[in-house]
Amino acid sequence: MNTKKMWFKLAGVIADNLPTVSQDCPACGQAKIDFQYVGEKKAMRGFLCIWCTSCLHGIHISGVRIPDHAEFLPKDQVELIKKRIPNFKAG
Ligand SMILES: [Zn+2]
């Protein structure tokens, strides 16, 4: 499986295991995965960022459904989002 596919697979694992995830990073193999949903409460849609706090690789997946029990940031809280989600590299 290529790295991109592994990140997408991880998105499914995260949605199924909220609120925590302990998975290995597809890029470096360390169990340092963090994630954040961002979106709108009314629609419960938005995007999901998943990244590794060790190597700062990750993925941004847009157009996701936010699970009912997921914690998410409102998408207009730009400063909060910037603080929460590091500037990671794709892949
Ligand atoms: Zn990593």
PDB file of the backbone (N, CA, C, O) and the ligand in Angstrom, with CONECT records:
HET     ZN  A 101       1
ATOM      1  N   MET A   1       0.847  -1.192   0.000  1.00  0.00           N
ATOM      2  CA  MET A   1       0.000   0.000   0.000  1.00  0.00           C
ATOM      3  C   MET A   1       0.886   1.246   0.000  1.00  0.00           C
ATOM      4  O   MET A   1       1.847   1.316   0.766  1.00  0.00           O
ATOM      5  N   ASN A   2       0.579   2.219  -0.840  1.00  0.00           N
ATOM      6  CA  ASN A   2       1.400   3.432  -0.795  1.00  0.00           C
ATOM      7  C   ASN A   2       1.003   4.323   0.376  1.00  0.00           C
ATOM      8  O   ASN A   2      -0.043   4.146   1.001  1.00  0.00           O
ATOM      9  N   THR A   3       1.872   5.277   0.645  1.00  0.00           N
ATOM     10  CA  THR A   3       1.704   6.100   1.845  1.00  0.00           C
ATOM     11  C   THR A   3       0.377   6.852   1.838  1.00  0.00           C
ATOM     12  O   THR A   3      -0.289   6.960   2.867  1.00  0.00           O
ATOM     13  N   LYS A   4       0.002   7.368   0.678  1.00  0.00           N
ATOM     14  CA  LYS A   4      -1.242   8.138   0.598  1.00  0.00           C
ATOM     15  C   LYS A   4      -2.442   7.264   0.974  1.00  0.00           C
ATOM     16  O   LYS A   4      -3.338   7.683   1.707  1.00  0.00           O
ATOM     17  N   LYS A   5      -2.427   6.045   0.450  1.00  0.00           N
ATOM     18  CA  LYS A   5      -3.515   5.104   0.789  1.00  0.00           C
ATOM     19  C   LYS A   5      -3.534   4.816   2.279  1.00  0.00           C
ATOM     20  O   LYS A   5      -4.595   4.697   2.891  1.00  0.00           O
ATOM     21  N   MET A   6      -2.347   4.706   2.851  1.00  0.00           N
ATOM     22  CA  MET A   6      -2.263   4.416   4.288  1.00  0.00           C
ATOM     23  C   MET A   6      -2.825   5.567   5.117  1.00  0.00           C
ATOM     24  O   MET A   6      -3.462   5.348   6.147  1.00  0.00           O
ATOM     25  N   TRP A   7      -2.587   6.786   4.663  1.00  0.00           N
ATOM     26  CA  TRP A   7      -3.161   7.941   5.384  1.00  0.00           C
ATOM     27  C   TRP A   7      -4.685   7.908   5.293  1.00  0.00           C
ATOM     28  O   TRP A   7      -5.377   8.175   6.275  1.00  0.00           O
ATOM     29  N   PHE A   8      -5.203   7.580   4.109  1.00  0.00           N
ATOM     30  CA  PHE A   8      -6.664   7.510   3.950  1.00  0.00           C
ATOM     31  C   PHE A   8      -7.266   6.409   4.822  1.00  0.00           C
ATOM     32  O   PHE A   8      -8.343   6.562   5.399  1.00  0.00           O
ATOM     33  N   LYS A   9      -6.541   5.299   4.898  1.00  0.00           N
ATOM     34  CA  LYS A   9      -7.002   4.196   5.736  1.00  0.00           C
ATOM     35  C   LYS A   9      -7.052   4.638   7.200  1.00  0.00           C
ATOM     36  O   LYS A   9      -7.968   4.289   7.945  1.00  0.00           O
ATOM     37  N   LEU A  10      -6.049   5.406   7.582  1.00  0.00           N
ATOM     38  CA  LEU A  10      -5.963   5.927   8.934  1.00  0.00           C
ATOM     39  C   LEU A  10      -7.181   6.807   9.267  1.00  0.00           C
ATOM     40  O   LEU A  10      -7.666   6.810  10.398  1.00  0.00           O
ATOM     41  N   ALA A  11      -7.659   7.544   8.273  1.00  0.00           N
ATOM     42  CA  ALA A  11      -8.840   8.389   8.483  1.00  0.00           C
ATOM     43  C   ALA A  11     -10.034   7.540   8.913  1.00  0.00           C
ATOM     44  O   ALA A  11     -10.806   7.942   9.783  1.00  0.00           O
ATOM     45  N   GLY A  12     -10.182   6.374   8.305  1.00  0.00           N
ATOM     46  CA  GLY A  12     -11.255   5.462   8.676  1.00  0.00           C
ATOM     47  C   GLY A  12     -11.073   4.917  10.081  1.00  0.00           C
ATOM     48  O   GLY A  12     -12.031   4.799  10.844  1.00  0.00           O
ATOM     49  N   VAL A  13      -9.839   4.590  10.412  1.00  0.00           N
ATOM     50  CA  VAL A  13      -9.531   4.068  11.748  1.00  0.00           C
ATOM     51  C   VAL A  13      -9.848   5.131  12.806  1.00  0.00           C
ATOM     52  O   VAL A  13     -10.399   4.827  13.864  1.00  0.00           O
ATOM     53  N   ILE A  14      -9.494   6.359  12.506  1.00  0.00           N
ATOM     54  CA  ILE A  14      -9.756   7.464  13.435  1.00  0.00           C
ATOM     55  C   ILE A  14     -11.260   7.606  13.668  1.00  0.00           C
ATOM     56  O   ILE A  14     -11.711   7.688  14.810  1.00  0.00           O
ATOM     57  N   ALA A  15     -12.029   7.634  12.585  1.00  0.00           N
ATOM     58  CA  ALA A  15     -13.484   7.800  12.713  1.00  0.00           C
ATOM     59  C   ALA A  15     -14.104   6.664  13.524  1.00  0.00           C
ATOM     60  O   ALA A  15     -15.089   6.869  14.234  1.00  0.00           O
ATOM     61  N   ASP A  16     -13.532   5.478  13.420  1.00  0.00           N
ATOM     62  CA  ASP A  16     -14.067   4.314  14.136  1.00  0.00           C
ATOM     63  C   ASP A  16     -13.610   4.228  15.592  1.00  0.00           C
ATOM     64  O   ASP A  16     -14.188   3.483  16.383  1.00  0.00           O
ATOM     65  N   ASN A  17     -12.580   4.987  15.943  1.00  0.00           N
ATOM     66  CA  ASN A  17     -11.986   4.837  17.273  1.00  0.00           C
ATOM     67  C   ASN A  17     -11.951   6.130  18.076  1.00  0.00           C
ATOM     68  O   ASN A  17     -11.158   6.267  19.007  1.00  0.00           O
ATOM     69  N   LEU A  18     -12.801   7.065  17.721  1.00  0.00           N
ATOM     70  CA  LEU A  18     -12.835   8.333  18.457  1.00  0.00           C
ATOM     71  C   LEU A  18     -13.079   8.067  19.934  1.00  0.00           C
ATOM     72  O   LEU A  18     -13.773   7.104  20.260  1.00  0.00           O
ATOM     73  N   PRO A  19     -12.548   8.866  20.835  1.00  0.00           N
ATOM     74  CA  PRO A  19     -11.785  10.094  20.553  1.00  0.00           C
ATOM     75  C   PRO A  19     -10.276   9.895  20.457  1.00  0.00           C
ATOM     76  O   PRO A  19      -9.549  10.867  20.250  1.00  0.00           O
ATOM     77  N   THR A  20      -9.793   8.687  20.599  1.00  0.00           N
ATOM     78  CA  THR A  20      -8.341   8.525  20.579  1.00  0.00           C
ATOM     79  C   THR A  20      -7.917   7.613  19.435  1.00  0.00           C
ATOM     80  O   THR A  20      -8.707   6.826  18.914  1.00  0.00           O
ATOM     81  N   VAL A  21      -6.674   7.739  19.069  1.00  0.00           N
ATOM     82  CA  VAL A  21      -6.132   6.841  18.068  1.00  0.00           C
ATOM     83  C   VAL A  21      -4.690   6.525  18.464  1.00  0.00           C
ATOM     84  O   VAL A  21      -3.929   7.415  18.845  1.00  0.00           O
ATOM     85  N   SER A  22      -4.333   5.259  18.367  1.00  0.00           N
ATOM     86  CA  SER A  22      -2.926   4.930  18.557  1.00  0.00           C
ATOM     87  C   SER A  22      -2.522   4.065  17.382  1.00  0.00           C
ATOM     88  O   SER A  22      -2.642   2.840  17.401  1.00  0.00           O
ATOM     89  N   GLN A  23      -2.044   4.745  16.370  1.00  0.00           N
ATOM     90  CA  GLN A  23      -1.653   4.091  15.130  1.00  0.00           C
ATOM     91  C   GLN A  23      -0.257   4.547  14.755  1.00  0.00           C
ATOM     92  O   GLN A  23       0.202   5.613  15.168  1.00  0.00           O
ATOM     93  N   ASP A  24       0.404   3.723  13.968  1.00  0.00           N
ATOM     94  CA  ASP A  24       1.739   4.091  13.519  1.00  0.00           C
ATOM     95  C   ASP A  24       1.653   5.043  12.325  1.00  0.00           C
ATOM     96  O   ASP A  24       0.772   4.923  11.473  1.00  0.00           O
ATOM     97  N   CYS A  25       2.570   5.967  12.288  1.00  0.00           N
ATOM     98  CA  CYS A  25       2.645   6.925  11.191  1.00  0.00           C
ATOM     99  C   CYS A  25       3.045   6.199   9.902  1.00  0.00           C
ATOM    100  O   CYS A  25       4.023   5.451   9.888  1.00  0.00           O
ATOM    101  N   PRO A  26       2.289   6.420   8.818  1.00  0.00           N
ATOM    102  CA  PRO A  26       2.658   5.778   7.541  1.00  0.00           C
ATOM    103  C   PRO A  26       3.996   6.260   7.003  1.00  0.00           C
ATOM    104  O   PRO A  26       4.630   5.571   6.205  1.00  0.00           O
ATOM    105  N   ALA A  27       4.423   7.423   7.429  1.00  0.00           N
ATOM    106  CA  ALA A  27       5.689   7.954   6.907  1.00  0.00           C
ATOM    107  C   ALA A  27       6.901   7.480   7.706  1.00  0.00           C
ATOM    108  O   ALA A  27       7.894   7.045   7.122  1.00  0.00           O
ATOM    109  N   CYS A  28       6.831   7.561   9.036  1.00  0.00           N
ATOM    110  CA  CYS A  28       8.027   7.244   9.836  1.00  0.00           C
ATOM    111  C   CYS A  28       7.851   6.036  10.763  1.00  0.00           C
ATOM    112  O   CYS A  28       8.822   5.549  11.342  1.00  0.00           O
ATOM    113  N   GLY A  29       6.621   5.557  10.900  1.00  0.00           N
ATOM    114  CA  GLY A  29       6.402   4.351  11.686  1.00  0.00           C
ATOM    115  C   GLY A  29       6.212   4.562  13.182  1.00  0.00           C
ATOM    116  O   GLY A  29       5.964   3.603  13.914  1.00  0.00           O
ATOM    117  N   GLN A  30       6.324   5.789  13.639  1.00  0.00           N
ATOM    118  CA  GLN A  30       6.144   6.047  15.072  1.00  0.00           C
ATOM    119  C   GLN A  30       4.663   6.257  15.398  1.00  0.00           C
ATOM    120  O   GLN A  30       3.902   6.769  14.577  1.00  0.00           O
ATOM    121  N   ALA A  31       4.274   5.857  16.599  1.00  0.00           N
ATOM    122  CA  ALA A  31       2.873   5.999  17.012  1.00  0.00           C
ATOM    123  C   ALA A  31       2.638   7.408  17.546  1.00  0.00           C
ATOM    124  O   ALA A  31       2.356   7.606  18.728  1.00  0.00           O
ATOM    125  N   LYS A  32       2.758   8.362  16.662  1.00  0.00           N
ATOM    126  CA  LYS A  32       2.666   9.780  17.061  1.00  0.00           C
ATOM    127  C   LYS A  32       1.613  10.506  16.229  1.00  0.00           C
ATOM    128  O   LYS A  32       1.802  11.655  15.830  1.00  0.00           O
ATOM    129  N   ILE A  33       0.524   9.831  15.981  1.00  0.00           N
ATOM    130  CA  ILE A  33      -0.515  10.405  15.132  1.00  0.00           C
ATOM    131  C   ILE A  33      -1.443  11.325  15.928  1.00  0.00           C
ATOM    132  O   ILE A  33      -1.904  10.985  17.017  1.00  0.00           O
ATOM    133  N   ASP A  34      -1.697  12.477  15.362  1.00  0.00           N
ATOM    134  CA  ASP A  34      -2.687  13.385  15.924  1.00  0.00           C
ATOM    135  C   ASP A  34      -3.628  13.791  14.780  1.00  0.00           C
ATOM    136  O   ASP A  34      -3.287  13.656  13.605  1.00  0.00           O
ATOM    137  N   PHE A  35      -4.794  14.278  15.138  1.00  0.00           N
ATOM    138  CA  PHE A  35      -5.746  14.629  14.086  1.00  0.00           C
ATOM    139  C   PHE A  35      -6.702  15.702  14.581  1.00  0.00           C
ATOM    140  O   PHE A  35      -6.837  15.930  15.784  1.00  0.00           O
ATOM    141  N   GLN A  36      -7.354  16.348  13.647  1.00  0.00           N
ATOM    142  CA  GLN A  36      -8.338  17.365  14.008  1.00  0.00           C
ATOM    143  C   GLN A  36      -9.392  17.494  12.910  1.00  0.00           C
ATOM    144  O   GLN A  36      -9.076  17.645  11.730  1.00  0.00           O
ATOM    145  N   TYR A  37     -10.634  17.432  13.329  1.00  0.00           N
ATOM    146  CA  TYR A  37     -11.734  17.747  12.410  1.00  0.00           C
ATOM    147  C   TYR A  37     -12.008  19.237  12.471  1.00  0.00           C
ATOM    148  O   TYR A  37     -11.928  19.856  13.531  1.00  0.00           O
ATOM    149  N   VAL A  38     -12.331  19.800  11.322  1.00  0.00           N
ATOM    150  CA  VAL A  38     -12.736  21.200  11.242  1.00  0.00           C
ATOM    151  C   VAL A  38     -13.965  21.265  10.354  1.00  0.00           C
ATOM    152  O   VAL A  38     -14.004  20.663   9.281  1.00  0.00           O
ATOM    153  N   GLY A  39     -14.978  22.009  10.815  1.00  0.00           N
ATOM    154  CA  GLY A  39     -16.162  22.064   9.965  1.00  0.00           C
ATOM    155  C   GLY A  39     -17.286  22.880  10.545  1.00  0.00           C
ATOM    156  O   GLY A  39     -17.092  23.727  11.417  1.00  0.00           O
ATOM    157  N   GLU A  40     -18.466  22.603  10.038  1.00  0.00           N
ATOM    158  CA  GLU A  40     -19.668  23.325  10.448  1.00  0.00           C
ATOM    159  C   GLU A  40     -20.582  22.399  11.222  1.00  0.00           C
ATOM    160  O   GLU A  40     -20.807  21.253  10.834  1.00  0.00           O
ATOM    161  N   LYS A  41     -21.105  22.915  12.323  1.00  0.00           N
ATOM    162  CA  LYS A  41     -21.942  22.091  13.174  1.00  0.00           C
ATOM    163  C   LYS A  41     -23.243  21.674  12.479  1.00  0.00           C
ATOM    164  O   LYS A  41     -23.690  20.532  12.585  1.00  0.00           O
ATOM    165  N   LYS A  42     -23.828  22.631  11.770  1.00  0.00           N
ATOM    166  CA  LYS A  42     -25.130  22.365  11.162  1.00  0.00           C
ATOM    167  C   LYS A  42     -25.055  21.239  10.123  1.00  0.00           C
ATOM    168  O   LYS A  42     -25.871  20.317  10.101  1.00  0.00           O
ATOM    169  N   ALA A  43     -24.050  21.361   9.277  1.00  0.00           N
ATOM    170  CA  ALA A  43     -23.918  20.373   8.200  1.00  0.00           C
ATOM    171  C   ALA A  43     -23.179  19.124   8.669  1.00  0.00           C
ATOM    172  O   ALA A  43     -23.327  18.052   8.083  1.00  0.00           O
ATOM    173  N   MET A  44     -22.371  19.267   9.743  1.00  0.00           N
ATOM    174  CA  MET A  44     -21.489  18.199  10.204  1.00  0.00           C
ATOM    175  C   MET A  44     -20.605  17.678   9.066  1.00  0.00           C
ATOM    176  O   MET A  44     -20.346  16.482   8.932  1.00  0.00           O
ATOM    177  N   ARG A  45     -20.168  18.622   8.273  1.00  0.00           N
ATOM    178  CA  ARG A  45     -19.207  18.301   7.219  1.00  0.00           C
ATOM    179  C   ARG A  45     -18.033  19.249   7.313  1.00  0.00           C
ATOM    180  O   ARG A  45     -18.149  20.357   7.837  1.00  0.00           O
ATOM    181  N   GLY A  46     -16.923  18.809   6.809  1.00  0.00           N
ATOM    182  CA  GLY A  46     -15.754  19.675   6.862  1.00  0.00           C
ATOM    183  C   GLY A  46     -14.533  18.949   6.374  1.00  0.00           C
ATOM    184  O   GLY A  46     -14.598  18.167   5.425  1.00  0.00           O
ATOM    185  N   PHE A  47     -13.406  19.210   7.028  1.00  0.00           N
ATOM    186  CA  PHE A  47     -12.199  18.495   6.628  1.00  0.00           C
ATOM    187  C   PHE A  47     -11.531  17.873   7.834  1.00  0.00           C
ATOM    188  O   PHE A  47     -11.775  18.249   8.980  1.00  0.00           O
ATOM    189  N   LEU A  48     -10.694  16.924   7.541  1.00  0.00           N
ATOM    190  CA  LEU A  48      -9.955  16.221   8.576  1.00  0.00           C
ATOM    191  C   LEU A  48      -8.470  16.329   8.261  1.00  0.00           C
ATOM    192  O   LEU A  48      -8.027  15.997   7.162  1.00  0.00           O
ATOM    193  N   CYS A  49      -7.717  16.796   9.236  1.00  0.00           N
ATOM    194  CA  CYS A  49      -6.268  16.789   9.106  1.00  0.00           C
ATOM    195  C   CYS A  49      -5.715  15.712  10.017  1.00  0.00           C
ATOM    196  O   CYS A  49      -6.103  15.605  11.181  1.00  0.00           O
ATOM    197  N   ILE A  50      -4.815  14.924   9.483  1.00  0.00           N
ATOM    198  CA  ILE A  50      -4.128  13.898  10.266  1.00  0.00           C
ATOM    199  C   ILE A  50      -2.641  14.149  10.074  1.00  0.00           C
ATOM    200  O   ILE A  50      -2.176  14.339   8.950  1.00  0.00           O
ATOM    201  N   TRP A  51      -1.903  14.149  11.169  1.00  0.00           N
ATOM    202  CA  TRP A  51      -0.471  14.374  11.023  1.00  0.00           C
ATOM    203  C   TRP A  51       0.284  13.601  12.094  1.00  0.00           C
ATOM    204  O   TRP A  51      -0.274  13.132  13.086  1.00  0.00           O
ATOM    205  N   CYS A  52       1.558  13.499  11.843  1.00  0.00           N
ATOM    206  CA  CYS A  52       2.443  12.830  12.784  1.00  0.00           C
ATOM    207  C   CYS A  52       3.223  13.905  13.517  1.00  0.00           C
ATOM    208  O   CYS A  52       3.862  14.753  12.894  1.00  0.00           O
ATOM    209  N   THR A  53       3.173  13.870  14.846  1.00  0.00           N
ATOM    210  CA  THR A  53       3.860  14.906  15.614  1.00  0.00           C
ATOM    211  C   THR A  53       5.370  14.667  15.636  1.00  0.00           C
ATOM    212  O   THR A  53       6.128  15.533  16.074  1.00  0.00           O
ATOM    213  N   SER A  54       5.799  13.519  15.175  1.00  0.00           N
ATOM    214  CA  SER A  54       7.219  13.217  15.153  1.00  0.00           C
ATOM    215  C   SER A  54       7.894  13.701  13.871  1.00  0.00           C
ATOM    216  O   SER A  54       8.896  14.414  13.926  1.00  0.00           O
ATOM    217  N   CYS A  55       7.347  13.317  12.721  1.00  0.00           N
ATOM    218  CA  CYS A  55       7.998  13.678  11.449  1.00  0.00           C
ATOM    219  C   CYS A  55       7.264  14.786  10.699  1.00  0.00           C
ATOM    220  O   CYS A  55       7.747  15.267   9.673  1.00  0.00           O
ATOM    221  N   LEU A  56       6.093  15.195  11.209  1.00  0.00           N
ATOM    222  CA  LEU A  56       5.295  16.262  10.597  1.00  0.00           C
ATOM    223  C   LEU A  56       4.926  15.994   9.141  1.00  0.00           C
ATOM    224  O   LEU A  56       4.942  16.892   8.299  1.00  0.00           O
ATOM    225  N   HIS A  57       4.594  14.735   8.870  1.00  0.00           N
ATOM    226  CA  HIS A  57       3.953  14.399   7.614  1.00  0.00           C
ATOM    227  C   HIS A  57       2.493  14.131   7.929  1.00  0.00           C
ATOM    228  O   HIS A  57       2.143  13.810   9.064  1.00  0.00           O
ATOM    229  N   GLY A  58       1.646  14.264   6.923  1.00  0.00           N
ATOM    230  CA  GLY A  58       0.237  14.029   7.191  1.00  0.00           C
ATOM    231  C   GLY A  58      -0.611  14.172   5.953  1.00  0.00           C
ATOM    232  O   GLY A  58      -0.120  14.140   4.825  1.00  0.00           O
ATOM    233  N   ILE A  59      -1.906  14.332   6.192  1.00  0.00           N
ATOM    234  CA  ILE A  59      -2.835  14.460   5.067  1.00  0.00           C
ATOM    235  C   ILE A  59      -3.979  15.383   5.463  1.00  0.00           C
ATOM    236  O   ILE A  59      -4.387  15.441   6.623  1.00  0.00           O
ATOM    237  N   HIS A  60      -4.480  16.099   4.470  1.00  0.00           N
ATOM    238  CA  HIS A  60      -5.651  16.967   4.629  1.00  0.00           C
ATOM    239  C   HIS A  60      -6.740  16.355   3.746  1.00  0.00           C
ATOM    240  O   HIS A  60      -6.590  16.288   2.526  1.00  0.00           O
ATOM    241  N   ILE A  61      -7.807  15.920   4.350  1.00  0.00           N
ATOM    242  CA  ILE A  61      -8.884  15.296   3.579  1.00  0.00           C
ATOM    243  C   ILE A  61     -10.111  16.198   3.656  1.00  0.00           C
ATOM    244  O   ILE A  61     -10.666  16.414   4.734  1.00  0.00           O
ATOM    245  N   SER A  62     -10.526  16.717   2.517  1.00  0.00           N
ATOM    246  CA  SER A  62     -11.675  17.627   2.528  1.00  0.00           C
ATOM    247  C   SER A  62     -12.951  16.858   2.234  1.00  0.00           C
ATOM    248  O   SER A  62     -12.922  15.727   1.749  1.00  0.00           O
ATOM    249  N   GLY A  63     -14.056  17.490   2.535  1.00  0.00           N
ATOM    250  CA  GLY A  63     -15.368  16.901   2.230  1.00  0.00           C
ATOM    251  C   GLY A  63     -15.698  15.680   3.063  1.00  0.00           C
ATOM    252  O   GLY A  63     -16.360  14.757   2.588  1.00  0.00           O
ATOM    253  N   VAL A  64     -15.233  15.673   4.316  1.00  0.00           N
ATOM    254  CA  VAL A  64     -15.547  14.520   5.160  1.00  0.00           C
ATOM    255  C   VAL A  64     -16.788  14.797   6.008  1.00  0.00           C
ATOM    256  O   VAL A  64     -17.101  15.945   6.321  1.00  0.00           O
ATOM    257  N   ARG A  65     -17.476  13.738   6.365  1.00  0.00           N
ATOM    258  CA  ARG A  65     -18.563  13.839   7.324  1.00  0.00           C
ATOM    259  C   ARG A  65     -17.934  13.806   8.707  1.00  0.00           C
ATOM    260  O   ARG A  65     -17.105  12.944   8.998  1.00  0.00           O
ATOM    261  N   ILE A  66     -18.323  14.734   9.550  1.00  0.00           N
ATOM    262  CA  ILE A  66     -17.785  14.746  10.911  1.00  0.00           C
ATOM    263  C   ILE A  66     -18.649  13.826  11.775  1.00  0.00           C
ATOM    264  O   ILE A  66     -19.851  14.047  11.916  1.00  0.00           O
ATOM    265  N   PRO A  67     -18.026  12.794  12.353  1.00  0.00           N
ATOM    266  CA  PRO A  67     -18.819  11.885  13.196  1.00  0.00           C
ATOM    267  C   PRO A  67     -19.477  12.655  14.345  1.00  0.00           C
ATOM    268  O   PRO A  67     -18.903  13.613  14.864  1.00  0.00           O
ATOM    269  N   ASP A  68     -20.672  12.238  14.735  1.00  0.00           N
ATOM    270  CA  ASP A  68     -21.452  12.950  15.752  1.00  0.00           C
ATOM    271  C   ASP A  68     -20.674  13.186  17.039  1.00  0.00           C
ATOM    272  O   ASP A  68     -20.805  14.238  17.665  1.00  0.00           O
ATOM    273  N   HIS A  69     -19.873  12.218  17.429  1.00  0.00           N
ATOM    274  CA  HIS A  69     -19.185  12.317  18.706  1.00  0.00           C
ATOM    275  C   HIS A  69     -17.753  12.837  18.563  1.00  0.00           C
ATOM    276  O   HIS A  69     -16.966  12.764  19.507  1.00  0.00           O
ATOM    277  N   ALA A  70     -17.426  13.349  17.407  1.00  0.00           N
ATOM    278  CA  ALA A  70     -16.085  13.893  17.214  1.00  0.00           C
ATOM    279  C   ALA A  70     -16.015  15.330  17.716  1.00  0.00           C
ATOM    280  O   ALA A  70     -16.969  16.096  17.580  1.00  0.00           O
ATOM    281  N   GLU A  71     -14.880  15.680  18.294  1.00  0.00           N
ATOM    282  CA  GLU A  71     -14.660  17.075  18.636  1.00  0.00           C
ATOM    283  C   GLU A  71     -14.140  17.752  17.391  1.00  0.00           C
ATOM    284  O   GLU A  71     -13.258  17.230  16.710  1.00  0.00           O
ATOM    285  N   PHE A  72     -14.686  18.913  17.096  1.00  0.00           N
ATOM    286  CA  PHE A  72     -14.191  19.611  15.915  1.00  0.00           C
ATOM    287  C   PHE A  72     -14.096  21.104  16.183  1.00  0.00           C
ATOM    288  O   PHE A  72     -14.724  21.632  17.100  1.00  0.00           O
ATOM    289  N   LEU A  73     -13.306  21.762  15.372  1.00  0.00           N
ATOM    290  CA  LEU A  73     -13.180  23.216  15.466  1.00  0.00           C
ATOM    291  C   LEU A  73     -14.064  23.838  14.400  1.00  0.00           C
ATOM    292  O   LEU A  73     -14.120  23.346  13.273  1.00  0.00           O
ATOM    293  N   PRO A  74     -14.764  24.930  14.752  1.00  0.00           N
ATOM    294  CA  PRO A  74     -15.542  25.627  13.733  1.00  0.00           C
ATOM    295  C   PRO A  74     -14.605  26.196  12.677  1.00  0.00           C
ATOM    296  O   PRO A  74     -13.546  26.730  13.008  1.00  0.00           O
ATOM    297  N   LYS A  75     -14.986  26.086  11.419  1.00  0.00           N
ATOM    298  CA  LYS A  75     -14.033  26.433  10.356  1.00  0.00           C
ATOM    299  C   LYS A  75     -13.722  27.925  10.280  1.00  0.00           C
ATOM    300  O   LYS A  75     -12.750  28.322   9.639  1.00  0.00           O
ATOM    301  N   ASP A  76     -14.545  28.758  10.935  1.00  0.00           N
ATOM    302  CA  ASP A  76     -14.247  30.192  10.907  1.00  0.00           C
ATOM    303  C   ASP A  76     -13.283  30.616  12.029  1.00  0.00           C
ATOM    304  O   ASP A  76     -12.890  31.780  12.109  1.00  0.00           O
ATOM    305  N   GLN A  77     -12.913  29.676  12.880  1.00  0.00           N
ATOM    306  CA  GLN A  77     -11.960  29.975  13.964  1.00  0.00           C
ATOM    307  C   GLN A  77     -10.530  29.801  13.461  1.00  0.00           C
ATOM    308  O   GLN A  77      -9.799  28.912  13.895  1.00  0.00           O
ATOM    309  N   VAL A  78     -10.161  30.674  12.540  1.00  0.00           N
ATOM    310  CA  VAL A  78      -8.899  30.505  11.817  1.00  0.00           C
ATOM    311  C   VAL A  78      -7.680  30.486  12.756  1.00  0.00           C
ATOM    312  O   VAL A  78      -6.776  29.666  12.595  1.00  0.00           O
ATOM    313  N   GLU A  79      -7.670  31.386  13.721  1.00  0.00           N
ATOM    314  CA  GLU A  79      -6.517  31.450  14.620  1.00  0.00           C
ATOM    315  C   GLU A  79      -6.370  30.175  15.451  1.00  0.00           C
ATOM    316  O   GLU A  79      -5.274  29.656  15.659  1.00  0.00           O
ATOM    317  N   LEU A  80      -7.513  29.702  15.910  1.00  0.00           N
ATOM    318  CA  LEU A  80      -7.541  28.473  16.699  1.00  0.00           C
ATOM    319  C   LEU A  80      -7.040  27.279  15.873  1.00  0.00           C
ATOM    320  O   LEU A  80      -6.283  26.437  16.355  1.00  0.00           O
ATOM    321  N   ILE A  81      -7.481  27.241  14.646  1.00  0.00           N
ATOM    322  CA  ILE A  81      -7.089  26.153  13.741  1.00  0.00           C
ATOM    323  C   ILE A  81      -5.581  26.201  13.485  1.00  0.00           C
ATOM    324  O   ILE A  81      -4.902  25.173  13.489  1.00  0.00           O
ATOM    325  N   LYS A  82      -5.075  27.413  13.263  1.00  0.00           N
ATOM    326  CA  LYS A  82      -3.638  27.588  13.011  1.00  0.00           C
ATOM    327  C   LYS A  82      -2.811  27.121  14.202  1.00  0.00           C
ATOM    328  O   LYS A  82      -1.747  26.522  14.046  1.00  0.00           O
ATOM    329  N   LYS A  83      -3.323  27.410  15.388  1.00  0.00           N
ATOM    330  CA  LYS A  83      -2.629  27.021  16.612  1.00  0.00           C
ATOM    331  C   LYS A  83      -2.632  25.515  16.803  1.00  0.00           C
ATOM    332  O   LYS A  83      -1.654  24.922  17.258  1.00  0.00           O
ATOM    333  N   ARG A  84      -3.748  24.917  16.446  1.00  0.00           N
ATOM    334  CA  ARG A  84      -3.966  23.495  16.710  1.00  0.00           C
ATOM    335  C   ARG A  84      -3.256  22.590  15.694  1.00  0.00           C
ATOM    336  O   ARG A  84      -2.663  21.573  16.055  1.00  0.00           O
ATOM    337  N   ILE A  85      -3.332  22.979  14.430  1.00  0.00           N
ATOM    338  CA  ILE A  85      -2.813  22.106  13.364  1.00  0.00           C
ATOM    339  C   ILE A  85      -1.464  22.630  12.880  1.00  0.00           C
ATOM    340  O   ILE A  85      -1.370  23.744  12.366  1.00  0.00           O
ATOM    341  N   PRO A  86      -0.426  21.820  13.049  1.00  0.00           N
ATOM    342  CA  PRO A  86       0.903  22.281  12.604  1.00  0.00           C
ATOM    343  C   PRO A  86       1.009  22.298  11.084  1.00  0.00           C
ATOM    344  O   PRO A  86       0.176  21.732  10.376  1.00  0.00           O
ATOM    345  N   ASN A  87       2.037  22.952  10.613  1.00  0.00           N
ATOM    346  CA  ASN A  87       2.259  23.046   9.186  1.00  0.00           C
ATOM    347  C   ASN A  87       2.981  21.779   8.707  1.00  0.00           C
ATOM    348  O   ASN A  87       4.203  21.763   8.565  1.00  0.00           O
ATOM    349  N   PHE A  88       2.212  20.737   8.467  1.00  0.00           N
ATOM    350  CA  PHE A  88       2.827  19.457   8.110  1.00  0.00           C
ATOM    351  C   PHE A  88       2.965  19.299   6.604  1.00  0.00           C
ATOM    352  O   PHE A  88       2.322  20.001   5.825  1.00  0.00           O
ATOM    353  N   LYS A  89       3.812  18.366   6.217  1.00  0.00           N
ATOM    354  CA  LYS A  89       4.015  18.061   4.803  1.00  0.00           C
ATOM    355  C   LYS A  89       3.072  16.951   4.368  1.00  0.00           C
ATOM    356  O   LYS A  89       2.830  16.011   5.125  1.00  0.00           O
ATOM    357  N   ALA A  90       2.540  17.050   3.164  1.00  0.00           N
ATOM    358  CA  ALA A  90       1.664  16.002   2.655  1.00  0.00           C
ATOM    359  C   ALA A  90       2.465  14.734   2.361  1.00  0.00           C
ATOM    360  O   ALA A  90       3.561  14.788   1.802  1.00  0.00           O
ATOM    361  N   GLY A  91       1.904  13.615   2.745  1.00  0.00           N
ATOM    362  CA  GLY A  91       2.518  12.331   2.372  1.00  0.00           C
ATOM    363  C   GLY A  91       3.262  11.636   3.483  1.00  0.00           C
ATOM    364  O   GLY A  91       3.813  10.554   3.274  1.00  0.00           O
TER     365      GLY A  91
HETATM  366 ZN    ZN A 101       5.797  10.211  11.268  1.00  0.00          ZN2+
END
